[in-house]
Amino acid sequence: HYDKKGTHSPVSSKYDISIATMMSPSDAMFSRLLEMINRWSGPISVSLFINNAASTKDVELSIRQFKEENAIALDLNDSGSRVSFHLVTDLDTNRGVDVNMFPRNLLRNVAVDNAMTDYVLVLDVDFAPSIGAHENLKRHLEEIERERLESSDTKKYALVVPA
């Protein structure tokens, strides 16, 4: 089960790229997310996993505090934010509080499905993209698409970004 939290700012172009990432709702993960936000100028879709030990209301409060404390970095304004949060809760009470339970595939898919753009870069929240990476990747994508249109190329392409 997941809830979509937050509104989205409009994207800058049809070739814009979102980061899709996932995390647990801990202070350490929010710190890593802030580093990612400060280095990536484009949209970011974040899925957060809430196990039985965490309260959804507590996590929503943590998100609200994070947004208030980092409004400038989040580009928070009346039209929304470039960062969206998606809460994924474990509704199976029989599982208990298994600290090893972290459904990566589900969380990744939720983040990708809720990305604000057609192009998505899936990154672990521990990865901090290079400063300027958003603009460079977007420019490269525009060049690839322009060349494809000019040559009537119908192949699909994937950009591989080294870690």
N, C-alpha and C positions, 0 to 999 in steps of 0.2 A: 504494500500500500504506500502511495506517496502523495504528498501535497505540494503543489507549485506555490512558492512564496516569492513575492516581489513582482514589480512591473519592469518592463524593459524600455530602455531608451531606444530610439530609432537607430538603425545601423547606418554607417556612413556610405556604403556602396554595395552593389550586388556581389562584389568580390571580397567583401569583408570576411574575416575569419574569427570564429569564437574558440576559446579554450573550453574544453569540457573536462572537469576534474571531480574528484570525490574525496570525502574526508569524514572523520568522526568529529563530533562537536566538542573538541577539547581546546583549551587555551593554546596549546602548542600548535595545533592544526590551524587555528585562526591566525596565529602569527605567521605561519608559512603561507597561508592564503594571502595575507596582506603583502608579503614580499612579492608574490606572483602578481597581485593587482598593481603594485607600484612599478613593475617591470613591463607589463603588458597593457597597451593602451586601448585594446579592443574589448569586445564583450567576453564575459566569462560565465559559464553555467556550472554551478556547484551542486552536487548531490551530497547530502549528509545522511549518514546512517544512525538511526536511533534504535538501540536495542532495548530490551525490557528494563534495564537498569536506569535508563535516562528518561526523563519526563519530556514529552513533546513541548509543554509550556515552558520548561526550563530552556530548551534548545531555541524556541522562538524568542525568548527573552535574550539569550546570548546573541542571536542574529540581530535583533533590534539594537542592542548595545553596540555591537560591532559596527553596524551601519551608522549609528549616531557618532561614535568615536572616529570613524573614518569616512565621513561624508564626502570630503574633498577627493580622496583617492577613489572612491566609488563613483564619482561624478553624479552624486545623488541630487536630483532636482525634481520639479513637479512632474516631469514626463517619465520619471522612473530612475533606473540605475543601469549601468552597463554590466552589473553583476546580479545574477539571479540565483536564488537558493531553492532547492527542491528536497523536501524531507521524505526520507524513506524509513518507514517504521516496521519493526518486526512484530507481527501480530500473533505469532505462535508462542503462547505462554508455556508450552511444554518444553521449549528449548532451554529455558532458564537464562541465566546471565553467563553466557559463554563468551569470554573475552576474545576468543579466536574466531567468532562468527563475524564475518565482514564480507557481504555478497558483492564482490568487486564487479562481476559482469553486469549484475542488475544495476548497480550504482552508475557504472560507466554508461549503460544504455539510457538510463533516466537523464543523465547530464547531456548526452548527445541528442536525445529526442527533444530536449527543452532548450537546445542552443538557439540563439537568436539569428543565426546565419545558416546558409546552405553549406558553408565550408567550416570544418571543425578540426581542431588540433587537440587530440586527447593527451593530457599530461597528468602525471601524478602530482599531487599538491606539493610534494617535496621538490619538484623541478622548478627552478626559477628561470624563465626565459631570458635571453639576452635583451638588454635595453635596445629598443628599436626593432626587435624581431617582428612585431605585429606589422609595422609599416613595410619592412623588407619582404616578408612573406606575402603580404597583400599585393605589393608591386610585382613580385615574381608571378603570382597567380594571374594578375591582369595580363602580363606579357604572354604567358602560356595560352590563356583563353583567346587573346587577340590573334596569336599565330594559328591556333586551331580554327578560328573562324575564317581567316584568310586562306587557309589551305583546305578547308572542308574536312578537316581531320575529325573522325568520329571516335577515336580511341579514348579510353578513360585513363587518367593519370593520377598518380599518388605522389605527393611530395614527401620525401623522407628527410626528417630533420634530425641531425645527430644530437645525442644527449651531451 
